[in-house]
C-alpha cells in the first residue's frame, strides 16, 4: 500500500511538471532579450561579439584575450 502511494505522488509530480509548470527554462531580461542575443563591439578590433562571450573590463568589451592584452598594453 505504501509503495502505491509513493508511485502515485511521483506520477502526480511528473504530470504537474510536464503540463502545468509555466516558468521559462531560460531567464530573460525585462525587455525580452537574452544576454546571448545582445551583441557588443570589441573596443580593440571593432568586431561584434555576444555579451556572454565577451570580456568586460572597465565598462569596455573585448572579443578575445589578445585584443584585451593589446588594448591594455597601450
N, C-alpha and C positions, 0 to 999 in steps of 0.2 A: 504494500500500500504506500509506504514512504517513497519508494522508487518511482511510482506512478506520479506522485505529487511533484517530485523534483523534475521529472521529464516534462510534465505539463508546464511548470514555471519556466523552464528553459525554452520550450516551444513558444510560449506567450511572449517572452523577451525577444526572440528572433523575429516573430511576426511584427512586434512593435518597431523594432529597429528597421526592418525591411520596408514597412508601409507607412508608418506614422511619424517617423523622425524627419523633421523639416530643416535641420541645420545643414548649411552648405559644408562640403568637405574641405574647401579651402577658404581661409579668411580673406575677405575683400575689404578694401578701403571704402570709406563712406561714399566717395564719388564713383564707385563701381569699377575701378581699375585695380589690378594686382600690381605689385612692385615688379613682377616679372614682365609685365606688359609695358611698363614705363621705360622709355629709352632716354639716356643722358649722353652728353657729348664729352669725350675724353679731353681733359684740359691740355694735353700734350700734342696728340696727333689728330685731334678733331674727328675721330671716328665715333660712331654711336654704339653704345653697349647698354644692355638692360641693367637696371639698378641692382638687381640681385647678383649680377656677375661683376659689377664694377667695384673698384677700390675707392673708398671715400676718405679723404684726408683734408682737413681744414675747409670743409664746405665745397671742395672740388672733387670731381670724379675722374678716375683713370681706368683705361681699358685693361691694362696689364701691369705687372710689376716693373717691366722695362721702362714703360712710359712714366710710371711713378718715380723710379730712380732717376731717370733722365731729367725730369722736371725739378726734383728736389736737389739735384746736384748743382743747379744753376744759381 
